[in-house]
Structures are given as structure tokens and as C-alpha cells.
């Protein structure tokens, strides 16, 4: 997962962060992995707390992108949160047009922004805050 994140993210998680997410405090974080022919090709790391599912990290390996893996992982994470979560929250770089388009197709709406939140080559960029209410998930054409 760390290798995938390093390949696609401008500020990837460390191996230690992934280990904490996978084997950390029980019942808090959970990770879903897309496995294609025995190779991890994508993942989503989430946390369900007090009726909300927070998506902390989602990535798909460069060679496996544009095949619906991120969409499938997110839909499954939302489904697994089930009745425990009334809404799903995430944040995304304002410059990440493909991710923004995916989240909007899944029914996420923009709730606001965190100005200058993420480091980037030109300084800093905004985080777009998004949410999806329970039962609102859908894939649009």
C-alpha cells in the first residue's frame, strides 16, 4: 500500500502510518484492499466513529487506474459501515480533478474547504471537504 501511495500521492503516507491503520487500535480504522491476481492494486483506509465514516486514504496503482477499483472500494467501505454510519466524510486536494469527479459521481457533495491545507510544489493548496449522507450513494453515468 505504501508503494502505491508513493506512486500516486504528492504527500504519501509512511509505512508506519499504514501499519498503524492496518493493525492499530482495534475497531477504529479498517482497510479494504483490491487484489488483482495476487497483487495489491488499490486500497481504502477508513474509520467509523460516532455515526460517521471517515475516508482517510484511497489510492489505486497507476497501472490499475480507470478500471473502477476506487469506486468499488469506496462503495464497499460505505456498505460495510452500514447502519453504524449515517454519513461518510472525506477531504481531497483541490487540484485532484479525477478524485473530485469520482466522489461527485458517487453522490458526495462539497461542504467547504480548508485553505492552504496540503503542501504542494507551488506552496500549499486547499483541501475540499466532502460528505455523503447514508442512502445517498449512487453511481451516475
Order of alpha helices (4+ residues) and beta strands (2+ residues): alpha-alpha-beta-beta-beta-alpha-beta-alpha-beta-beta
